[in-house]
């Protein structure tokens, strides 16, 4: 049986998508450790910062030199940004957009496809296993905020939400496997079609577990959402990126809130016993 190895850079969403890819090839390939020689390497890239892109490109060149006969599938967000000068010219390199993660082996039939169509794809695929202590469940894809400093909205396509029933089934499957904490993730989870309703339905599941939300933007956080998180099956923690306390900078960055809005969130979350984490540029 031929072998395949996976490298993952970046966010929780990427980690979930790597698991989707792994489960899709189990019957055809033996998945081996990253430091072993493989017939196929898959690099699931990140482009949220320049160092993230640089690391993935360096890895691509390294694998080409170490194992020139292997096929290297370079997917993820940096696939849209990488240029031909960034790697050795070879028919064994396949630069493909995010949609190929749903059928990763189809990438072997082309050398490059980062067309617009690869940014808008179904997100209904689910995973059935996880090799770490806290499984991630991708509930949403895409971003339409277009903050001036962020490239992600240009790479992940339009906002779309996974069917609520699929999310609930994934949660139940993981809890039945013995997992006790599950993380909901996505490119912009606050834009999920009805996040509050989903959280309420999760809270109604008669199972022993808790759910943690990954990063959520301030414009999607209100008192009702905080009330839901403060009760029931949820980790009493939210990560809400502030980015800047300057209203002028927030406006220039096209962040649709003010420092006063953020302060109100902090005050109410504190009142309800919710711990907060944040990012500041």
Residue pairs with C-beta under 8 A, 6 or more apart in sequence:
1 28
1 29
1 30
2 28
2 29
2 30
2 39
2 40
3 29
3 30
3 31
3 32
3 36
3 37
3 38
3 39
3 40
4 25
4 29
4 30
4 31
4 32
4 38
4 39
4 40
4 41
4 42
5 31
5 32
5 33
5 34
5 36
5 38
5 40
5 41
5 42
6 18
6 21
6 22
6 31
6 34
6 41
6 42
6 44
7 34
7 41
7 42
7 43
7 44
7 56
7 59
8 14
8 15
8 18
8 44
9 43
9 44
9 45
9 46
9 52
9 55
9 56
9 76
9 78
10 44
10 45
10 46
10 48
10 52
10 76
10 77
11 46
11 48
11 185
12 136
12 183
12 185
12 214
13 136
13 138
13 141
13 185
13 186
13 187
14 44
14 46
14 76
15 136
16 127
16 136
16 137
16 138
16 185
17 44
17 76
17 98
17 101
17 138
18 42
18 44
19 127
19 129
19 130
19 136
20 101
20 102
20 125
20 127
21 42
21 44
21 101
21 104
22 31
23 127
23 128
23 129
24 102
24 103
24 104
24 105
25 31
25 104
25 105
28 105
29 39
29 40
32 38
37 66
37 67
37 70
38 67
38 70
39 70
39 71
40 70
40 71
40 72
40 73
40 108
41 63
41 67
41 70
41 71
41 72
41 73
42 72
42 73
42 75
42 104
43 56
43 59
43 60
43 63
43 72
43 73
43 74
43 75
43 76
44 75
44 76
44 101
45 52
45 53
45 56
45 74
45 75
45 76
45 77
45 78
45 79
45 82
46 52
46 53
46 56
46 76
46 77
46 78
47 53
47 76
47 77
47 78
47 80
47 81
47 151
47 152
47 155
48 77
48 150
48 151
48 152
52 78
53 78
53 81
53 82
56 74
56 76
56 78
57 78
57 82
57 86
57 87
60 72
60 74
60 82
60 86
60 87
60 93
61 86
61 87
61 88
63 70
63 72
64 72
64 87
64 88
64 90
64 92
64 93
65 88
68 90
68 92
69 92
70 92
71 92
71 93
71 94
71 108
72 92
72 93
72 94
73 94
73 96
73 100
73 104
73 107
73 108
74 82
74 87
74 93
74 94
74 95
74 96
75 95
75 96
75 97
75 98
75 100
75 101
75 104
75 107
76 98
76 101
77 98
77 151
77 152
77 155
77 156
79 95
79 96
79 97
79 98
79 114
80 97
80 114
80 119
80 154
80 155
81 151
81 155
82 95
87 93
91 111
93 111
94 107
94 108
94 110
94 111
94 112
95 111
95 112
95 113
95 114
96 107
96 110
96 112
96 113
96 114
96 118
97 113
97 114
97 115
97 118
97 119
98 118
98 119
98 121
98 155
98 156
98 157
99 117
99 118
99 119
99 120
99 121
100 106
100 107
100 113
100 118
102 121
102 122
102 125
107 113
119 155
119 156
119 157
120 142
120 157
120 158
120 160
121 157
123 138
123 140
123 141
123 160
123 161
123 162
124 162
124 163
124 166
126 137
126 166
126 169
126 170
127 135
127 137
127 170
128 173
129 177
130 136
130 174
130 179
133 179
133 181
134 179
134 181
134 182
134 183
134 212
135 174
135 179
135 182
135 183
136 182
136 183
136 184
136 185
136 214
137 167
137 170
137 171
137 174
137 182
137 183
137 184
137 185
138 162
138 185
138 186
139 161
139 162
139 167
139 184
139 185
139 186
139 189
139 192
139 198
140 159
140 160
140 161
140 162
140 186
140 187
140 188
140 189
140 191
140 192
141 156
141 157
141 159
141 160
141 162
141 186
141 187
142 153
142 156
142 157
142 158
142 159
142 160
142 187
142 188
142 191
143 152
143 153
143 156
143 159
143 187
143 188
143 191
144 153
144 158
144 159
144 188
144 191
145 153
145 188
145 217
145 254
145 256
146 153
146 154
146 254
147 153
147 253
147 254
147 255
148 252
148 253
148 254
149 253
149 281
152 187
156 187
159 187
159 188
159 191
161 191
161 192
161 193
164 194
164 197
164 198
164 201
167 184
167 198
167 202
168 201
168 202
168 205
171 182
171 202
171 205
171 207
171 209
171 211
172 205
172 207
174 182
174 209
175 182
175 205
175 207
175 208
175 209
176 207
179 209
180 208
180 209
180 210
181 209
181 210
181 211
181 212
181 235
182 209
182 210
182 211
182 212
183 211
183 212
183 213
183 214
184 211
184 212
184 213
184 214
185 214
186 192
186 214
188 217
189 195
189 213
189 214
189 215
189 216
190 216
190 217
190 219
190 220
190 221
191 220
192 198
195 220
195 225
196 224
196 225
196 228
199 211
199 225
199 228
199 229
199 234
200 228
202 211
202 233
203 228
203 231
203 232
203 233
203 234
205 233
209 233
210 233
210 234
210 235
211 233
211 234
211 235
212 234
212 235
212 237
213 229
213 234
213 235
213 238
213 239
214 239
215 239
215 240
215 241
215 279
216 238
216 239
216 240
217 240
217 241
218 240
218 241
218 242
218 255
218 257
218 261
218 262
218 265
219 255
219 256
219 257
219 261
221 238
221 240
221 265
223 268
226 238
226 265
226 268
226 269
226 272
226 274
227 272
228 234
229 236
229 238
229 272
229 274
230 236
230 272
230 273
230 274
236 273
236 274
236 275
237 274
237 275
237 276
237 277
238 269
238 274
238 275
238 276
238 277
239 276
239 277
239 278
239 279
240 262
240 265
240 276
240 277
240 278
241 278
241 279
242 259
242 262
242 278
242 279
242 280
243 249
243 250
243 253
243 255
243 279
243 280
243 281
244 250
244 253
244 255
244 280
244 281
245 259
245 262
245 280
246 259
247 258
247 259
250 257
250 258
250 259
265 276
266 276
269 275
269 276
270 276
